């Protein structure tokens, strides 16, 4: 899909319409209150599932606006679940904290997916916990949309088995597992981008470790048999984790309907209305194209739109330029929607793509377009590659939120042994 060029007259009309219809957002911190998001949250209130998508996971302002929307949907509109891009095991720990106060948010996040391990997430979890304390009979839950994933403790379990029952092979097993557990701190594809990857694909080492485990003589006795069974289960999780990573799949694109089914099943089982946090590639209500080659990708949002229809509403939160921590993102290329949105002279605002508009604006909203999307492998010098394509912005997203300048999230320290 390519973006058609926009005539000067049409561009001018789009920019005028954006300026006339932009609704200012005065607070981009999670704790901010005020009526500036009222129109947006009232519009979202009728949905069964609301997707709050971000163009980057590294912006504090993006996170703050997303948290503000979540809080209002919970307190004023009866939403009772938060779905996150993480495994079921991680989601269960977060849920245990916010529902019952088990542990604390820092330990609950220790083995979470790296982009969730921020002070901003801690603030969200603490707010949810406080809300549940005040509403013990009407609690809000958290769940991970991915199947159970391997975690650092699983590597320890496999190695502990070998050291006790097959000590002569433990060092060989550790040689496979030690390098690849680093993916729980820095994703494998990010390691490749940063030039710190050890070389051999992590999935190959994971499979080699499982093969080695299968080859070990099984010691007699119920205790050994139980330990062996546990070690095999953990090793299989490790293989699955690395085979299904971005590096293991060979890219970001894919067609895995499981996360959408997880959200759908959660609603069908609990009746809860759900706020779903993820990247805009995942929350878009239609198929998208990723990168310069526009590799086709069916995200969770397209599955949710197919199932819930207008009961699924999607909000895309993007930005114009700014500090993302390790890199500074420049102003967007002129052909991107982000550049059009940047013509509005406001620090932050939103625009509803379903509002009434003149025919030329409706045609612009329905035409193929491209948007910026920044992942962990982003290179400002190759900013042109950091984009996704949609056949229609209005079909992909109901609302666009735009932030003029961003600053970085606050990362939590890496957990020991992660």
Secondary structure, DSSP 4 states (H G I P E B T S, - for coil): --PPPPPHHHHHHHHHHHHHH-EE----STT--SGGGHHHHHHHTT-SEEEEEESBSSBHHHHHHHHHHHHHHHHHH---EEEEEEEHHHHHHHHHHHHH--S-HHHHTTTS-GGG-BHHHHHHHHHHHHHHHHTTTS--EEEEEEPP---HHHHHHHHHHHHHH-HHHHHHHHHHHHHHGGGGTS-HHHHHHHT---SS-HHHHHHHHHHHHHHSPPPSSHHHHHHHHHHHHHHHHHHHHHHTSHHHHTSS-----HHHHHHHHHHHHH---EEEEEEHHHH-SS-EEETTTTEEE--HHHHHHHHHGGGEEEEEEEEEEEE-SSSEE-PPPTTSHHHHHTTS-SSEEEEETTS---HHHHHHHHS-EEEE-B-TT--GGGGGGSEEEES-HHHH-SEEEEEEEE-B--BPPPPTT-
